Amino acid sequence: MKLSELLQVIKPLQVCGTTDTIVAGIAIDSRQVKPGYLFIAVPGTQVDGHTFIPKAIEQGATVIVCQTLPEVQPDNVTFVQVEDSEGAVGPLAHHFFGDPTEKLDLIGVTGTNGKTTTATLLFKMFRAFGYRCGLCSTVCNYIDEEAIPTEHTTPDPITLNRLLGRMADEGCRYAFMEVSSHSVAQHRIGGLKFKGGIFTNLTRDHLDYHKTFEAYRDAKKAFFDQLPKDAFVVTNADDKNGLFMTQNTQATVKTYSLRSMADFRARILEEGFDGMTLDFCGREVFVQFIGRFNVSNLLAVYGAAVCMGKKPEDVLLVLSTLRPVNGRFETIRSRDGVTAIVDYAHTPDALDNVLATINEILKKPGQCITVCGAGGNRDKGKRPLMAQSAVRASDRVIITSDNPRFEEPQDIINDMLAGITTPEDKRKVLAITDRREAIRTACTLAQPGDVILIAGKGHEDYQEIRGVKHHFDDHEVVREAFEL
């Protein structure tokens, strides 16, 4: 693609050099630059990309997009000065990879909890309807049946647009995507055209990055503020921020609720560890999911599908066949009647929701045993809150390691233990640093009829310690302990 054509999607302050250059690729990492590439120098929080301009030129870059022009400008390189290089990455990448969201309908899902479940179920539903679809999620990216591993909830703009471009080229009609608060704040979704947006809920998370809850909330809201007039929004009316998110959107707004009047409503008729019978907008349906939080997720899926033109009865028929997403309230049964639940809950609110569901279904004298930890190098303020949530709704709690990253596991555990203050609560708690041993201990303590919640890692098959990912899968440890 010619540079002159590529520059049509941004507003350069000045261009030094020819615009007839053919751009062979785009990179924001100088190590990925190849001959003929356009390199975008982004001022980062850790390192300023401008310092790598010489390296990018050495690697063969023929175009440099930057905020500050360097003193030395080789004659064979075109320099494009912009006001905001981070904001330019998305539009440039989107146009370079063929404007993929002009060719497929992109639906974004944002919120603290439920993003993965909602996006994945929409992906599975529309594939069941017979469409080729794409998925960008925390667990894995997909181009129809092809799985593409992921490291971030929302990839960087170049990786994301390359992926969306492949989806469009391979005939995908729809793409469903988790939209993280980081991706909005860092302009990773810049240049994309969304046909719909879904808001799940909002609770404390990622304050290590956003610093305040208000900044975190406003990053989520900015996604809806940017939606075009021909898009739709499906928002959770049960969340106090549900209508706040849509205050300034141009999109058509629909609501869903389990508690109040809304466009899409549902209530639980019967519930067990195998699933629920629901009254769904006046129609009865059995689903293979558990818990009020999952009813909310299913309502979001239902509402979005209806907004996308599907008949309610067809949507419910597919909903009844879908199963939980990997690591989201997955049940494993022992031979002697102990139920283990593996769930990704890693915030106080998510833990509250999962434990509330367990206790609604748990038949006494069965007990609830919770195994949980907290991630290292993340929001420390939620650690004592998570411990309090676990103790409040469990008969026994084992606090252990999650992904300690570059922190000492015992320091994280101590932060959690600080939230447990009464003698009665302290008697409920064990602290076992080794996660494998913690899970095995819970399985040993459990009696027939008990439920073990193993929270925090869900789908993850690793533990990150000192920057190294070691294989670790909660499911595997439980099955070993149950001798399955």
N, C-alpha and C positions, 0 to 999 in steps of 0.2 A: 504494500500500500504506500502511495506517495505521502510524504510528510505534509504537503499542502492540504491534502484531503483530510488527514488525521487532525490537523490543527483547527478544522472547522468546528469541532465540538468543545473547544476551550477558547478563552480570550487571552492570548499572550500579551504581555506588556511590551515586549520587543523580541524580534528574531534577528540573530546575528549569523548570517550564512544563507545557503541556498535551501529552498523548500521543495526542490525537485528530487531530493534524496528519497530512495526507496527504503522504507523501514522494514527490516526482516523480522523483528521481534521487539518485545518490550520487557524491561526488567526494572525492579527497584532494589535488587541485590546485585552488587557489582560482580559477585562471583558467578552469577548466572548469565552475564553478558556474553554475547557472541558477535562475530563480525556483522556489521550492518544493523545492530540493535539501537533502540532508543532507550536511554537510561534516565530514570526520573530520580532526582536527588530529593529525598524526603527528610525533613528535620524530625528525628525520632526523639522519644523520651530518654533513650539510653545513648544513642549515637546519632550524629548528624550525617545524613547521607551525602551532604556536600563534600565531606572529606574524602569520599570514595570516587569523586569524579575522575581524578587522574587514573585510578585503577580501572574504571569502566572504559576510558579511552584506550588504555593499554590493552584491554581485552577485545577491543574492536568496535566500541560504540561510535556511531557517526552522528548521533543526535543526543544532546543533553537538555533535559527539561529541569529547570532549577529556579529557586527564588532569588538567589544571589549569584550574579555572574562571576566566574573566576577571573583572576587577573591574567592568567595565561590561557589563550584560546587558540588552539591549533587551527590552521586554515582549512583542514579537511573535515572539521566537525562543526555542525550547526548547533548553536546555543539558543534555547527558547526560554526566555524569562517569564515567569508567571507569578501572580500574587500569592497563590497557595498551591504548592506542588503536591501536597497530600490530597487535596481536593481534586486535582487534575488526573490522578491515577485512574480512578473509576471510569470517567467518561472516555479517556484515551483507550483504556483496555477494552471497554464495551464496544467502541467503534472498530478497533483493530480486529477483534474477533467476530465481526460481522453483525453487530447489533442484535445479539441473540434474543433479547426480550421483546423485540419487534416480531419475532417469529414463533414464540411460544408464550403461553400464559403463565406468569410467575406469581405465586402466592407466598407471602411471607408470614411467618408466625413468630410473635415475640411475647415476652413475659418472663417471669422468674422460673416458674415450674410449668411443665406440660408441653413445652415446645417440641421436644423430640417425639413424644407420643402423638401429638396432633399432626405434625408434618408427616410422620411416617404412616399414620393411618390414612391420611388423604392420598399419599402416594400409592399405598396398597389398594385403596378403594378405586381410584381412577384406573389403575392397571386392571382391576377386576371388571371395570366397565369396558375394557378392551382398548384403552389408549396406551401409547408409549409415553412414559413419564420419566422425569428426573427427580432426584432428591438430594438436598444438601443438608446434612444433619450431624449432630454430635457423634452419633454412633458410627455412621458410614455414609459416604456419598454413593449414589447409584445413577447410572444411565440405563434405564429400564432394568435388565437383569444383571448388568455388569457392575460389580462392587468396586469402589475406589476408596481406599483407606483415607481417613481424615485425621488431622491433628487439632483443628480448631472448629468451634461451632460454626463460625462464618470465616471462610478462607480470606486471604488477602485478595485485593481486586483483580490482580492478573490471573492468579490461580482460579478464582471464582468465574471470571468471564471466559477463560479458556474452557472450563468445565461446562458452562452454560452454552458456549459455542458448539461444543461437541454434542450436547443434548439436542440443540436445534438442527445441526447437520445430520444427526442420526434419526430424525423424524419424531422427536418427542413433542407432544401437543401441550403438555403441562409440566411445570416444575414447581416443587414445593421446597421451601427453604426456611430453616431456623434463622432468625435475625437477632443476633446478640446485641446487647447495649454497646459493647466494644466496637462492633462493626459500624454502628451508626455514628458514634463519637469519632471514629477514625476514618470515616468516609469510605469504608470498604464496599458499601452498596451504592456509591455514587455512580450515576449514569444508567442504573437499572430502572426499567419500567415495570412496576408491579400492577397486576390486575386485581389483587386483593390483599388485605391484611387481617390478621387475627390477633387479638389480645387475650392472653390466658389469665394472668394474675400478676400481682406485684408484691413482693416481700423483700426483706433485706438480703442483698447479695452484692458481690463485687465492689464493696466499699473500699477495698484495698486499691482499686483503680479510680473509682469515681469520687471517693472521699466522703461525699454526703449522699443521703438517700434521695434528696431532691435532684441532684445532678444525675443520679442513676435513673430516676423516674423520667426526667426531662429528655434523656437520651432515648428512652423507649418512645416517648411521645413524639419526638422529632420524626420517627419513622412514619407515623400516621399523618403528621403535618405535611409530609412531602408527597403523599399519594395523590394521583390525578383525579379529575372529576369522574372519569369513566370507571374508576375502581370501586370496590366495595370494602367495608370493614365489618367484621363480626367481633363484637366485644362483650366481655363478661360483665353483666350488670350486677353480679353478686360481689364483685370486687369494688372497693370504694374508689379505685382509680380507673375503673372501666369507662365511665363517661368522660372523665378528665382527659383520657387519651384521645378522644375523638372531638374535643372542643373546637379545634381549628382545622380539621380535615375537610377537604373538598369532596371526599368519597361518600358514597351512599352508606349510611350506618344502620346495621342490624344488631340486635342484642340477644343474649341468651342468659338463662337463669334457672336455678333450681328453687328459688325462694320467692320470686316476685314476678309481676307482669313483664313479659318480654316477647320478642318475635319468635323465639325458639325456647320451649320449656320442657322439662322432664322431672320425674320423681321416681324414687325407688319403691317398687311394690314388694319384692322379695330379694334377699341377699344371702349368699353363701360363699365359701372359698372357691367354688367352681364358677361363679358368675352371678349376674343379677337379672331379674325381670323388671323392666322399666315401663312406665307410661311416658311415651315419647311423643309430645305434641298430639296427644289424644289417641295414639296408636300403641299397642302393647308389643314389646320386643324383648327377647332374651339375648343378653350379650355375655361374652366370656371375659368380662372385666369385673373388678371389685372396687368399691369405694366411691364416695361422693365426688372426690377429685377427678376420678375417671369418668363419671357421668358428665361432669363439666367439660372434660376433654372431648367426649363423644358428642356433646351438644355443639361444640365449636366445629368439629368435623362435619356434623350434619348441616349446620347453618351455612358453612362455606360451600358445601356441595350443592345445596339448594340455591344459593346465590350464583353458583356457576351453571345453573340451568337444569340440574338433575331433579327428577320427580321424587318426592318424599318417600313413597313406598319402595322405590328402587334403592334409595340410600339406606333405608332401614334393613332391607334384605341383605345388602352387603355388610352392614354393621354387625349383623348377627353372626357372620362367618369369620370376622376378624379376631385375631388373638393379640394379647399384650406384646408390646415392644420389648426386645431383649433388655433385661435388667430393670424393667419397670413392673413392680409388684408381681414378680415371677414366683410361682409356688413350686416347692420340691417336697414330696411326701416321703417319710421314712416308712419302713415296713411295719413298725409298731405304732403308727398313728401320730407322729410328730410332724408338724408342718413348718418348713422353713420358707421364708419370703426374702428374696433378694431384690433390693430396690436402690435406686440411684439417689434417694433423698439425701441431700447434703446441705440443706438450710433448715433453720428451726421450723419454718412454716411447713416445709415438705415433710419433715419428721412428724410434726403434729398431725398432718393429714393422714399419713400412712398408719400411724399408731391409733388414731381415732377409728379408722376403718377396721383394723384388726380387733379392737376392743368391742366394736359393734357386733362383730360376727362370732368372736371367741365365746365358747360355751364354758362356763365355770364348772368344776374347779380348775379348768385349764388356765395356765399362766402365760404371760407374754415376757419373753426374754429378748432384750435388744442388744445388738452388737453395733457400735458406731464409733467413729473417730471424726477428725477434721483435717482438711488439707493444710500442708505447710505453705508458707509464703503467700498466704491469702488472708482475707479479713479475719483478724484475731478476735474482733468484738463478738462474732457469732458463736465462738467456741463454748463459753459458759452457757449461752442460751440453748445451744443444741443439747448439752448435758441436762439442762433443766427440762427440756421437752421430753427427753428419753426417760428420765427418772419419774416425771409426772405421770406418764401413761404406761409404765412397764412395772412388772413385778421384780425383775432382775435386770441389771444393766452391766454390760462389759464394755468399758471404754478402751479403745485400742488405736492402732495406727491406721491412717488412710493412705494418702500419698504425702509423706513427710517432706518430699523435695529436699531443700537445703536446710531445713530445721531439724533439731533433735526431736525424735518422736516423743520422748518423755516430757519435753517442754510443752509440746502441744497438748499432751494428756493432762499435764498440770493446769494448763489454761482452762481446760474443760472441767476438771475437778473443782476449780475455784467457784464454779457456779452451783455446786452442791454443798449446802450449808447446814442442814438440819441433821441431827444424829439418825433420825429415822431414814432419811434419804441416803445417807452415807452407808447404812447397813445394806442397802440394795445393790451397792456398786462394787465391781471388781475392776482393777486396772491391769490389763495384760498387753504389753507393748507389741508382742509378736501377733500379727493379725491371724495367721493360720492357727496358732494356739488358742487365740480368743474364740474363734469360730468352733474349734473342736471342743473347747470347754463348754460353750453354750449347748452344743449337741449332746454332751455328756450329762449336763444338768437337766435337760429337757425330759419330761415324762410324757407318756401317751396323752394326747389331747392338748399339749402345749403348742405354742407358736413361737418360733424364733425369727425375729426381724434382723437381717444383716443389711445395714444401711450404708450408703455413702459412695459405693463404687459401681454398683449395678452392672452395666455392660462391659466395664473396663476389664481387660485381661492382663493388667500389669500393676506393679507398684513402683512409683518413682521415688528413688532414694539417691540423694547426692547427685542428681542429674542423670542417673542411669535408670532405665526402665527394666525391671525384672518381671518375668512372667508370674502372674498371680491372678487367679480367677476364683471369686467367691463361690460360684456354682460348683467348680471342681472340688473345692475343699469340703463343701457340704456333702456332696455325693460320696466322697471318701469317708467322711465321718459317719454317714448313714449306711455305708457299705453297700451302695447301690451299683 
